[in-house]
Amino acid sequence: MSADRGTDLVASVVAAIRGVVGPREGMVALHEPCFRGREWDYVKQCLDTGWVSSVGSFVNDFERHLQDLTGAKFAVATGTGSGALHVCLELAGVGRGDEVLVPALSFVATANAVAYTGAVPHFVDCEFTSLGLDPVALDAHLRDVAVPQGDGFVNRHTGRRLAAVMPVHMFGHPCQIEAIAEVAARYRMVLVEDAAESLGSSIRGRHTGTFGRLAALSFNGNKTVTTGGGGAILTSDAALAARAKHLTTQAKVPHRWEYRHDAVGYNYRLPNLNAAVGCAQLEQLPAFLASKRRLAARYAAAFAAVDGVRFVAEPADTQSNYWLCALLLDEGLDDLLEPLLAGTNDSGLMTRPAWSLLADLPMYLDAPRAALPVSTAVTRRLINMPSSPALCLDDVDGEGLA
């Protein structure tokens, strides 16, 4: 591409984003929390009653809200999304010397949770539509590397058990989870969903995080709903839910005064203070989702006439929360990624690229992997744009949706 065309594209992208978000003072953040509900009231209740730690009514209320929202029979609130992922994998039977198939394109917590169990992440490719794990590529890779052994399969090259597959719903877009579930069942692997980014997303009305045996959510400060820092485990298995609650509270055996612990547990429970914020945030979720979908529609319209990029839209038969709105540069325009990031940020519009491929991080260079052509292309061509719910929330409020 000529230098002039590259300069023109940068100017067009800056103008399109600015046209959507409007004139604003200072840097327009990538994704910032929005507190317009009863957060102050609920936190004050915690302080007034003294229930500020991991036991309290707001923790229970938060879990019930999540169950009602997602359709999962059980939700166990945790202090972080990473902790939720870790416990999900442990409950799925993943242990030292196993392998877990994960997308190479994801936030580092996906692979780190595998490492916490003593297992090894095994990286597979994504697909362009949802940016999530590609079930066709997964199946083809397993046909090449998986061999039956006992009641499961092992990696023919490493001899390690292929214990689980953990797809990610990238940027809130539901991946092809049903097709992935079929592949997982064929190779007798447990399906665990990394639904950290997809609260409020669904496939034909079924919420993400309810297709696998277990799933993890995140409520970090940059998520659609935040507790400041937090997560949750979803499952419809009563025994797994009980075990999750036990392990996340240091595996303490209930007793009136004695301290007994019957397993290696974790200090992973969500404090009542954080849950109070989360309850207030969940009350506003319908408005947040409506605002973010309106923002996505405006981005899609703005970029429809911009040559060289395409807006990443929700896949067919899904409803995305559009956690982070994204652009994908056309093939062959990789060299414009850095100028676009520089031009937008210099103009007060915070944009970010996709994460570095997990397979390229120093601690995972020796991990097994499939061919990763799509994941590699996405890291070279994707830009995330300002996606905060507040950017369109006043419009939604005006329609009585909040």
JORABEL-V916049 format. One line per field, one symbol per residue. ss: DSSP state (@ for helix, = for strand, . for the rest). psi: psi as a letter, one per 40 degrees, with the letter a starting at -180 (. if undefined). burial: + if it has 16 or more other C-alpha atoms within 10 Angstrom, else -. A space follows every 50 residues. Layout:
ss=???
psi=???
burial=???
This chain:
ss=..@@@@@@@@@@@@@@@@@@@......=..........@@@@@@@@@@@. ......@@@@@@@@@@@@@@...=====..@@@@@@@@@@@.......== ===....@@@@@@@@@...=====.=......=.@@@@@@@@@@@====. .====.....======.=.@@@....@@@@@@@@@@...=====...... .==..==......=====.=.......=..=====..@@@@@@@@@@.=. .==......==.....=.=..@@@@@@@@@@@@.@@@@@@@@@@@@@@@@ @@@.....===......==......====....@@@@@@@@@@@@@..=. .==....@@@.@@@....=...@@@@@@@@@===.....@@@@@@@@@.. ..
psi=iiddddddddddddddddddeihiiahhidhiihgebfddddddddddee geaehiddddddddddddddeidihhhididddddddddddeehaheiih hiidhiidddddddddeeihihhiiiiddeeihhddddddddddehiihb eaiihddeeihgdihgihghfehhagddddddddddefihhhhgfdefhe iihfehiieedidiihiifideidhiedhiaihhiehddddddddddeff fhhhiddihhheihaigeihiddddddddddddedddddddddddddddd ddedehieiihhiiiieihiefdhiiihiihefdeeddddddddddeehh iiiiiihdeeideedeiiiiifdddddddeeihhiheidededdddddef e.
burial=-----+--++-+++-+++-++------+++++++--+++--++--+---- ++-+-+-++++++++++--+++++++++++++++++++++++-++--+++ +++++++++++++++++++++++++++--++++++++++-++---++--- --+++----++++++++++++++++++--++-++--++++++++++++++ +++---++++++++++++++++++++++++++++++---++--+++++++ ++------------+--+++++++++++++++-++-++++++++++-+++ -++----++++++++--++++++++++++----+-++--++++++--+++ ++++-++++----+---+++-+-++++++++++++++++++++-++---- -+
